[in-house]
């Protein structure tokens, strides 16, 4: 069973990117679509999203735009059930998620990625 299915079975509103898009789309398109749909983006390609999150925040600050994304959770590879548990733990926490990016590390749990304006 995949991660999206695990999340759906637990009552979360989760979809695969391929269910939303026809063909291949960029990470930037995924972030914009998640933002418009008010969804937290869950991804595996941490390096790409760290760059996008940094650019998002820098441009928002520079252009004084109020647009914030719903948050980004980056996962390392793992069994879907283990990743579901990690996401479930995060969802029950009081960690701020709006306009933030967290990475899940098996040994450390959730780590907020730094942003230096």
Short mmCIF file of the C-alpha atoms (twelve columns), coordinates in Angstrom:
data_MODEL
# 
_entry.id   MODEL 
# 
loop_
_atom_site.group_PDB 
_atom_site.id 
_atom_site.type_symbol 
_atom_site.label_atom_id 
_atom_site.label_alt_id 
_atom_site.label_comp_id 
_atom_site.label_asym_id 
_atom_site.label_seq_id 
_atom_site.Cartn_x 
_atom_site.Cartn_y 
_atom_site.Cartn_z 
_atom_site.pdbx_PDB_model_num 
ATOM 1   C CA . UNK A 1   0.000  0.000  0.000   1 
ATOM 2   C CA . UNK A 2   1.380  3.448  -0.923  1 
ATOM 3   C CA . UNK A 3   1.739  6.486  1.290   1 
ATOM 4   C CA . UNK A 4   -1.186 8.328  -0.314  1 
ATOM 5   C CA . UNK A 5   -3.466 5.344  0.296   1 
ATOM 6   C CA . UNK A 6   -2.302 5.131  3.944   1 
ATOM 7   C CA . UNK A 7   -3.111 8.822  4.398   1 
ATOM 8   C CA . UNK A 8   -6.503 8.470  2.707   1 
ATOM 9   C CA . UNK A 9   -7.429 5.480  4.882   1 
ATOM 10  C CA . UNK A 10  -6.645 7.596  7.947   1 
ATOM 11  C CA . UNK A 11  -9.046 10.270 6.712   1 
ATOM 12  C CA . UNK A 12  -6.544 12.721 5.242   1 
ATOM 13  C CA . UNK A 13  -7.273 14.533 1.983   1 
ATOM 14  C CA . UNK A 14  -4.300 13.200 0.029   1 
ATOM 15  C CA . UNK A 15  -3.736 12.917 -3.730  1 
ATOM 16  C CA . UNK A 16  -0.883 11.891 -5.994  1 
ATOM 17  C CA . UNK A 17  0.511  14.624 -8.223  1 
ATOM 18  C CA . UNK A 18  -0.192 12.386 -11.216 1 
ATOM 19  C CA . UNK A 19  -3.894 12.455 -10.314 1 
ATOM 20  C CA . UNK A 20  -3.908 16.235 -10.700 1 
ATOM 21  C CA . UNK A 21  -1.593 16.710 -13.672 1 
ATOM 22  C CA . UNK A 22  -1.431 15.292 -17.160 1 
ATOM 23  C CA . UNK A 23  2.179  14.429 -17.858 1 
ATOM 24  C CA . UNK A 24  5.316  15.617 -16.128 1 
ATOM 25  C CA . UNK A 25  5.250  18.928 -14.236 1 
ATOM 26  C CA . UNK A 26  7.915  20.930 -12.491 1 
ATOM 27  C CA . UNK A 27  8.407  21.102 -8.740  1 
ATOM 28  C CA . UNK A 28  7.465  24.771 -8.934  1 
ATOM 29  C CA . UNK A 29  4.129  23.853 -10.520 1 
ATOM 30  C CA . UNK A 30  3.533  21.303 -7.764  1 
ATOM 31  C CA . UNK A 31  4.198  23.941 -5.080  1 
ATOM 32  C CA . UNK A 32  1.943  26.508 -6.766  1 
ATOM 33  C CA . UNK A 33  -0.868 23.998 -7.206  1 
ATOM 34  C CA . UNK A 34  -0.593 22.814 -3.595  1 
ATOM 35  C CA . UNK A 35  -0.694 26.453 -2.484  1 
ATOM 36  C CA . UNK A 36  -3.797 27.222 -4.559  1 
ATOM 37  C CA . UNK A 37  -5.471 24.062 -3.212  1 
ATOM 38  C CA . UNK A 38  -4.334 24.830 0.364   1 
ATOM 39  C CA . UNK A 39  -2.572 21.482 0.610   1 
ATOM 40  C CA . UNK A 40  0.634  20.626 2.402   1 
ATOM 41  C CA . UNK A 41  3.101  19.375 -0.191  1 
ATOM 42  C CA . UNK A 42  4.816  16.081 0.597   1 
ATOM 43  C CA . UNK A 43  7.891  15.349 -1.483  1 
ATOM 44  C CA . UNK A 44  11.001 13.201 -1.653  1 
ATOM 45  C CA . UNK A 45  13.318 15.560 -3.553  1 
ATOM 46  C CA . UNK A 46  14.423 17.680 -0.593  1 
ATOM 47  C CA . UNK A 47  17.153 19.648 -2.410  1 
ATOM 48  C CA . UNK A 48  14.698 20.977 -5.003  1 
ATOM 49  C CA . UNK A 49  12.158 22.068 -2.420  1 
ATOM 50  C CA . UNK A 50  14.716 23.691 -0.139  1 
ATOM 51  C CA . UNK A 51  15.669 25.896 -3.101  1 
ATOM 52  C CA . UNK A 52  12.016 26.584 -3.983  1 
ATOM 53  C CA . UNK A 53  11.086 27.382 -0.383  1 
ATOM 54  C CA . UNK A 54  14.050 29.736 -0.076  1 
ATOM 55  C CA . UNK A 55  13.144 31.484 -3.346  1 
ATOM 56  C CA . UNK A 56  9.476  31.674 -2.321  1 
ATOM 57  C CA . UNK A 57  10.337 33.381 0.962   1 
ATOM 58  C CA . UNK A 58  12.963 35.713 -0.520  1 
ATOM 59  C CA . UNK A 59  10.682 36.862 -3.327  1 
ATOM 60  C CA . UNK A 60  7.693  37.216 -0.987  1 
ATOM 61  C CA . UNK A 61  9.797  39.360 1.360   1 
ATOM 62  C CA . UNK A 62  11.285 41.436 -1.448  1 
ATOM 63  C CA . UNK A 63  7.998  41.978 -3.270  1 
ATOM 64  C CA . UNK A 64  5.949  42.388 -0.066  1 
ATOM 65  C CA . UNK A 65  3.443  39.783 -1.229  1 
ATOM 66  C CA . UNK A 66  1.221  38.160 1.386   1 
ATOM 67  C CA . UNK A 67  1.018  34.754 -0.353  1 
ATOM 68  C CA . UNK A 68  2.096  31.872 1.882   1 
ATOM 69  C CA . UNK A 69  2.174  28.178 1.054   1 
ATOM 70  C CA . UNK A 70  0.530  25.565 3.274   1 
ATOM 71  C CA . UNK A 71  3.864  23.953 4.086   1 
ATOM 72  C CA . UNK A 72  6.282  21.415 2.677   1 
ATOM 73  C CA . UNK A 73  7.199  18.073 4.214   1 
ATOM 74  C CA . UNK A 74  10.205 16.316 2.702   1 
ATOM 75  C CA . UNK A 75  10.624 12.609 3.319   1 
ATOM 76  C CA . UNK A 76  13.538 10.264 3.001   1 
ATOM 77  C CA . UNK A 77  12.881 6.926  1.390   1 
ATOM 78  C CA . UNK A 78  11.149 4.445  3.634   1 
ATOM 79  C CA . UNK A 79  8.255  2.095  3.946   1 
ATOM 80  C CA . UNK A 80  4.906  3.829  3.302   1 
ATOM 81  C CA . UNK A 81  3.556  2.744  6.696   1 
ATOM 82  C CA . UNK A 82  6.585  4.211  8.522   1 
ATOM 83  C CA . UNK A 83  6.294  7.461  6.574   1 
ATOM 84  C CA . UNK A 84  2.569  7.612  7.284   1 
ATOM 85  C CA . UNK A 85  3.297  7.295  11.016  1 
ATOM 86  C CA . UNK A 86  5.854  10.124 10.770  1 
ATOM 87  C CA . UNK A 87  3.324  12.361 8.980   1 
ATOM 88  C CA . UNK A 88  0.629  11.447 11.483  1 
ATOM 89  C CA . UNK A 89  2.940  12.382 14.370  1 
ATOM 90  C CA . UNK A 90  3.700  15.680 12.639  1 
ATOM 91  C CA . UNK A 91  0.007  16.423 12.096  1 
ATOM 92  C CA . UNK A 92  -0.650 15.960 15.818  1 
ATOM 93  C CA . UNK A 93  2.223  18.240 16.822  1 
ATOM 94  C CA . UNK A 94  2.071  21.965 17.441  1 
ATOM 95  C CA . UNK A 95  4.863  22.673 14.960  1 
ATOM 96  C CA . UNK A 96  4.116  25.640 12.691  1 
ATOM 97  C CA . UNK A 97  3.734  24.529 9.072   1 
ATOM 98  C CA . UNK A 98  2.507  27.566 7.118   1 
ATOM 99  C CA . UNK A 99  5.316  28.766 4.822   1 
ATOM 100 C CA . UNK A 100 7.773  26.307 6.398   1 
ATOM 101 C CA . UNK A 101 9.698  23.280 5.181   1 
ATOM 102 C CA . UNK A 102 10.451 20.283 7.382   1 
ATOM 103 C CA . UNK A 103 12.531 17.231 6.551   1 
ATOM 104 C CA . UNK A 104 11.911 13.862 8.157   1 
ATOM 105 C CA . UNK A 105 15.045 12.005 9.183   1 
ATOM 106 C CA . UNK A 106 14.675 8.480  10.505  1 
ATOM 107 C CA . UNK A 107 17.146 9.128  13.336  1 
ATOM 108 C CA . UNK A 108 16.038 12.680 14.240  1 
ATOM 109 C CA . UNK A 109 12.355 12.898 13.349  1 
ATOM 110 C CA . UNK A 110 11.176 16.266 11.912  1 
ATOM 111 C CA . UNK A 111 13.715 19.054 11.390  1 
ATOM 112 C CA . UNK A 112 12.760 22.592 10.362  1 
ATOM 113 C CA . UNK A 113 14.987 23.650 7.488   1 
ATOM 114 C CA . UNK A 114 16.627 26.999 8.109   1 
ATOM 115 C CA . UNK A 115 15.861 30.108 6.129   1 
ATOM 116 C CA . UNK A 116 18.216 33.045 6.300   1 
ATOM 117 C CA . UNK A 117 16.758 36.211 4.752   1 
# 
